[in-house]
Amino acid sequence: MSADRREGIVPILALLCPLVLFVVGLAAAGVLGFLAYQKGGKKVAPARAIKCKVAEMRDGVCKVKGGLVAREPLLKSPLTNKECVFFRFKVEQATEVKTWRTSYNAALVLSGANESTSERERWHTLIEDAQQIAVALEDETGKAYLDLTDAQLEAVAATKEGVIDTSREGGLQFDLMLQKRYNQSTLVARRRNMGEFVTRRSHSISQGQELPKAMVREEVIENGVEVIVVGEVETRAGKPPRFRPVDHPLIVTTKPKRASLPTPASPATGYWIAAGVVLGVTALLTLFSAVAVCAGMGQGVGPRFGPPPNVRPVGR
């Protein structure tokens, strides 16, 4: 093959590369889109929950209304001192952080250093506690066991929160409870967050001191609260049935509108996402390869000079 013919074929092959890449990517995205279309045609419905009494429960998904009762000695909540089957308790204490900064600047050589002081309040977790006991769902026909650890609680717990100044008379009882129950106190300043930071242009010292102020939040589920439970049920010979989430979540709520299992995600979603990703990557790669080919062809264009003519010197 001659050199001229070979030079004419190379640009054509270079131009075909982006086109082939685009066609392959478009075909892959088309296949994924077709699979998504097929999967999307099948509507995914949520699991059908059978509404029944405890005595009528069978293996499958059931929806039962009853009271949430304890199977063990009741707990007492820390803040409100209520008898309950579950509580979550959190205490955060305020810390006053004071910072002294000394800055040096070439423009302040004659006037001296620039000094500043700032104060701010921060909160750190002092106590975080959650406890529960074994419970059952009870109605007039019987009991069914469930574990609150496996459950999604929807508007079941009663919540109380606020800020307590433990240096005042009303907050002293709260601080005494913290000392007795958790061996913690907001009245002992332990000075946290002390540190020193030095650079060429500044010198900074921070000192933190705990304040007798606590931000408190308590969530409580009282014994006997009326709830609706939706979830998978397992029946056992000679034993009470129990809710045991395997393929579906366990929902415990006090609101009928929330007493339903979520609709499963459509299997077509993953295919649509994959098709979009493949199409986007294909477009980018095609664009980059086309730019590279055009740049390479542009560098090869220019005046072409043949070999110098065979000129014989004058006089020979």
Secondary structure, DSSP 8 states (H G I E B T S, - for coil): --HHHHHHHHHHHHHHHHHHHHHHHHHHHHHHHHHHHHHHTS-------EE--GGG--SEEEEEEEEEEESS--EE-TTT--EEEEEEEEEEEEEEEEEEEEE--GGGTTT--EEEEEEEEEEEEEEEEEEE--EEEEETTEEEEE-GGGEEEES-SEEEEEEEETTSHHHHHHHHHHHHHHS--SSS------EEEE-SSEEEEEEEEEEEEEEEEEEEEETTEEEEEEEEEEEETTEEEEE--SSS-EEEES-GGG-S------THHHHHHHHHHHHHHHHHHHHHHHHHHHHHHHHH-S-----------TT-
